[in-house]
Amino acid sequence: MKRRQRSPAYKTGENNTSLPKYTIGVVSQLLGLPPQVLRRYEEAGLLAPARQGGKNRLYSDQDIEILEEIAELSDQGVNAVGIRYIIQIRRHVTILQQQVNEAKDAQQLSEEERHRLETTHQETEKHREDTHQ
């Protein structure tokens, strides 16, 4: 029997955090939360794990991170609506931080290019002056 070829992400060792791979039982043990609590979080619309064949829930590493956050907020007394709002805000903040970092990187590259062009221009002008004298 021929073995199935592995996906490129697996071959390169990349960690795909959005890949659904943990059953509700495993996640329950990892987080120390009963499966009923995990189902309740899903019913409240706080996360949506993937479904295997439309039945079994499969959680990704990202889902587990979100569940840890949900459990922490719930322990602090925050209700489902508040948890959903906090998670949305945190996602937006993360996206904004990435955009700021990208803008800073682009600005730095632009400044380096401007400096390079100015240096080249100055060298060209100096060369012209030297050849005309």
C-alpha positions as CSV (number, residue, x, y, z in Angstrom):
1,M,0.0,0.0,0.0
2,K,1.4,3.3,-1.0
3,R,1.7,6.0,1.6
4,R,0.0,9.3,1.1
5,Q,2.2,12.2,0.3
6,R,2.5,14.8,3.1
7,S,1.5,18.4,2.6
8,P,4.2,21.0,1.9
9,A,3.6,22.8,5.2
10,Y,4.2,19.5,7.1
11,K,7.4,18.9,5.1
12,T,8.9,22.3,5.9
13,G,8.0,22.0,9.6
14,E,5.8,25.1,9.5
15,N,3.3,25.2,12.4
16,N,-0.1,25.8,11.0
17,T,-2.0,27.1,14.0
18,S,-5.3,27.1,12.2
19,L,-5.3,23.4,11.3
20,P,-8.1,21.7,13.2
21,K,-6.6,18.6,14.9
22,Y,-7.8,18.2,18.5
23,T,-11.0,16.5,19.6
24,I,-13.2,18.0,22.3
25,G,-12.0,15.4,24.8
26,V,-8.3,16.3,24.2
27,V,-9.1,20.0,24.5
28,S,-11.1,19.4,27.6
29,Q,-8.1,17.6,29.2
30,L,-5.6,20.2,28.0
31,L,-7.6,23.1,29.4
32,G,-9.1,21.4,32.4
33,L,-12.6,22.3,31.3
34,P,-15.5,19.9,31.0
35,P,-16.7,19.3,27.4
36,Q,-20.1,20.8,28.4
37,V,-18.3,24.2,29.0
38,L,-16.6,24.0,25.6
39,R,-20.0,23.3,24.0
40,R,-21.5,26.2,25.9
41,Y,-18.8,28.6,24.6
42,E,-19.6,27.5,21.1
43,E,-23.4,27.9,21.7
44,A,-22.7,31.4,22.9
45,G,-20.9,32.2,19.6
46,L,-17.6,32.7,21.2
47,L,-15.8,30.3,18.8
48,A,-16.7,27.9,16.0
49,P,-14.5,24.8,15.9
50,A,-14.3,22.9,12.7
51,R,-16.6,19.9,12.2
52,Q,-15.4,16.5,11.1
53,G,-18.1,15.0,8.8
54,G,-20.5,17.5,10.2
55,K,-20.4,15.9,13.7
56,N,-17.3,15.8,15.7
57,R,-15.7,19.1,16.8
58,L,-12.0,19.6,15.9
59,Y,-10.1,22.4,17.5
60,S,-7.0,24.2,16.2
61,D,-4.1,25.7,18.2
62,Q,-5.8,29.1,17.6
63,D,-9.0,27.8,19.0
64,I,-7.2,26.6,22.1
65,E,-5.6,30.0,22.6
66,I,-9.1,31.6,22.3
67,L,-10.5,29.1,24.7
68,E,-7.8,29.9,27.2
69,E,-8.7,33.6,26.9
70,I,-12.4,32.8,27.2
71,A,-11.9,30.7,30.3
72,E,-9.8,33.4,31.9
73,L,-12.3,36.1,31.2
74,S,-15.1,33.9,32.4
75,D,-13.3,33.2,35.6
76,Q,-13.1,37.0,36.1
77,G,-16.8,37.3,35.8
78,V,-17.1,38.6,32.3
79,N,-20.3,37.4,30.5
80,A,-20.5,36.0,27.0
81,V,-21.3,39.3,25.4
82,G,-18.4,41.0,27.1
83,I,-16.0,38.1,26.2
84,R,-17.1,38.4,22.6
85,Y,-16.5,42.1,22.6
86,I,-13.1,41.8,24.3
87,I,-11.9,39.1,21.9
88,Q,-13.0,41.3,18.9
89,I,-11.2,44.3,20.3
90,R,-8.0,42.2,20.9
91,R,-8.2,40.9,17.3
92,H,-8.5,44.4,16.0
93,V,-5.6,45.6,18.1
94,T,-3.4,42.7,16.8
95,I,-4.3,43.6,13.2
96,L,-3.6,47.3,13.8
97,Q,-0.2,46.4,15.4
98,Q,0.7,44.4,12.3
99,Q,-0.3,47.3,10.1
100,V,1.7,49.8,12.1
101,N,4.7,47.5,11.9
102,E,4.3,47.1,8.2
103,A,4.0,50.9,7.8
104,K,7.2,51.4,9.9
105,D,9.1,48.8,7.8
106,A,7.9,50.5,4.5
107,Q,8.9,54.0,5.9
108,Q,12.3,52.7,6.9
109,L,12.8,51.2,3.4
110,S,11.7,54.4,1.8
111,E,14.1,56.5,3.9
112,E,16.9,54.1,3.1
113,E,16.1,54.4,-0.6
114,R,15.9,58.2,-0.4
115,H,19.3,58.3,1.4
116,R,20.8,56.1,-1.2
117,L,19.4,58.3,-4.0
118,E,20.7,61.5,-2.3
119,T,24.1,59.9,-1.9
120,T,24.2,58.8,-5.5
121,H,23.0,62.3,-6.7
122,Q,25.7,64.0,-4.6
123,E,28.4,61.7,-6.0
124,T,27.2,62.4,-9.5
125,E,27.3,66.2,-8.9
126,K,30.8,65.9,-7.4
127,H,32.0,63.9,-10.4
128,R,30.5,66.5,-12.8
129,E,32.3,69.3,-10.9
130,D,35.6,67.4,-10.9
131,T,35.4,66.7,-14.7
132,H,34.5,70.4,-15.6
133,Q,37.5,71.8,-13.7
